[in-house]
Amino acid sequence: MALVTETGAGIPTANALITLVEFDAYLTDYGSAATGTDDEKNAAIIRASLWLSTFPNWNGAMTYGRGLQGLALPRSGMTDCNGDAVPSDEVPTEVKRATYIAAAAELTTTGVLTPTITPGTQQKRVKVDVIEVEYVDQAKVDPVTALRPVLTQIEDLLRCLASLRRNNVPWPQVL
C-alpha cells in the first residue's frame, strides 16, 4: 500500500498526513509496543489520516479547495493555541502528533478508530439457569472505552485547531 503524504502543497491523491519514516521515528522515540510490517504501518497511517481528515469542524478552510486536495489539511485561516497563524502550506505539528497516536492505535488494533457498536447488543453479564458469567473487559463490551485514552490525547493536541464538539455531543459521535 503506497503512501501519498500531504506536504502542504494540497496533493489531490494524498492519503497520509505523515511519512513512514516519521512514524517509525515516533514508535522508536516513544517506545511504542505497536509493531508491524511496513505495509501494515502504511495501512495504519492511511486509516488514521483519513479518520483525522474527517474530524468535525476544522478551523479555517481547505487551502486548495475541495477536489484539489486529498485530505482536510492544509488549511488557511487556522490559528494555534497561542493565536499564531498556522501557515496555509503545512500540516501542523499538532496534527502530525495526533496522526502518530491514531496510527499507533490502528497498528495495535485494526479498526479501533472506527468501532462498530450496535446499541443493546453488548453483554456485560450472561446468566443461564444458575450459571452466570460477567465480562470484566469493558473494552469488549464497549470499544469506545478502549479508545478513550487515544481520543483524550488527540483532543488535547487539536483543541485549538478544530472544534471537537457538535451540539454538546462529544466527538466521535456514537449514536
N, C-alpha and C positions, 0 to 999 in steps of 0.2 A: 504494500500500500504506500503510495508516494505522497509525501507531504508537500504541499504548496504553501509556504509560510508567508503570511502577510508581513510586509516590510514597512508599511506606512505609505506605500505607493498606490493602494487601492487595487490590488490584483483581483481581477474578476473570478479567477479559478481558485483563489486562496481557500484552504480548508484547515489551516493551522495558525495559531497565534504565537507559537514558539517553535523552535527547531528541535530536532532530536538531540543535537549536541548540548543545547541549553537544558533540556530535560534531563539528560544523563548527568550533567554537572549538578543540577538540583538534587537528584537522587543521591549522588555521592556526597555532596556538601551537607545534606541534612540527614544522612544515614538512614534513608528510607528503606523499609523492608520490601517495597514494591520491586519486583524483578520481572523480566520478560525478555523476549527476543526483540530485535529492532522492529520487526513487523508488528508485534504486539504493542510496543511502545508507540509506534506511529499511529496505530488504530486508537489507542487511548488518548493520544494528543488530539486527534481529529474529533473524537467524540466530545472531549472536554471543550475544545474550541467552538464547536457547533453549539453545544449546550450554553456556553457563556455568551455566544453571539446572539442567542435568543433572550438574553437577560432582559427583563422588563424595564422600560423607561431609562435607557441610557441617556445621559445628559448630552446635549449638543445634537448635531445632525451628521449623518454619514458624509464624510469629506467629499467623496466622489459620486455619491448618489446610488440609489437602488439600481441594481442591474450592472453597475460599473465596478462594484467591489463585492467580493465573495462573502465577506463577514461584516458584522456590525461596526467593526473598527477598521481604519482610523475614523476619528470624528473631529469635526470643527465645533468650536464653541464650548468645549469641555474644560472645566477647571478642577484643580486638585483640592485637597483639604485646606491648603494654605491660601486658596483663592488665586493661585497662579494658573495662567493659561497652559493647557496641555497642547503641545504642538500638534497641528492637524495632520502631520505626516508621520506619526509614530503610533505604535501600540504602547500605551503607558506601562511603566514598570509594574504598577499595581495589578494590571490586567494579566501581565505575564506571570506574576507570582500566583495569582488566582488560578491561572491555567495549569501551572505546575501542580498545585494542590489537587485540582479537579482531575488532572490526568493521572496522578499517582493513585487516587481513589479508584478511578476506572481501571487502571492496570491491576490493582489488587483484586477488585471485584467488578467484572464486566457488567455494565448496565446499572451500577449503583446510582448514577446521576439521574436515571430515568426509571425509577421503580414502578412496577405495575402493582397497583393496590385496588382491590375490589372490596369496597366497604361491606362489612358484615361477614366476610369470608375468613378473616384471620381468626385463628383459635388460640386462645391463651390457655384454656383448660378443656380437657375432654374427659367425660365420665361415661363408663359403660357398666351398668349394674353397680357393684361395689368397688370396681377398679377405676381409679381416677389418675390422670396424668396432667401435670401443669408444666407448660413450657416456660423455662426460665429465660431463654434467649429472646429478649424483647425485640431484637433486630429481625428475627424470623417472623414475629407477629406483625411488626410494623417496620418496613425497610427504611422509612424516613428517619426513624430513631437512630439507626446506624449512621445515617448521613449527617445528622445534626452537627458533629464536630467539624466536618468539612464545610458545611454551609456557614457555620459561625465564622470560620477563618476567612472564607471568601467574602462574606458580608462585611467583615471588618476592613478588608482590603479595598473593597469597592464602594464603601458607603458614601464617598464624596463624588464618585463618577457616575453613579446610577441611583435612581430611586428604587428602593428594594421592596416597597410595599404598595399594593394596589387595594384601594377600598378596605383598608385595615386588615387585609389578608396577607400573612407572611409569605414571602417567596421561598421556595417554589410553592405554588398553589396546589394544594391537594384537595380535590373536591370529592 
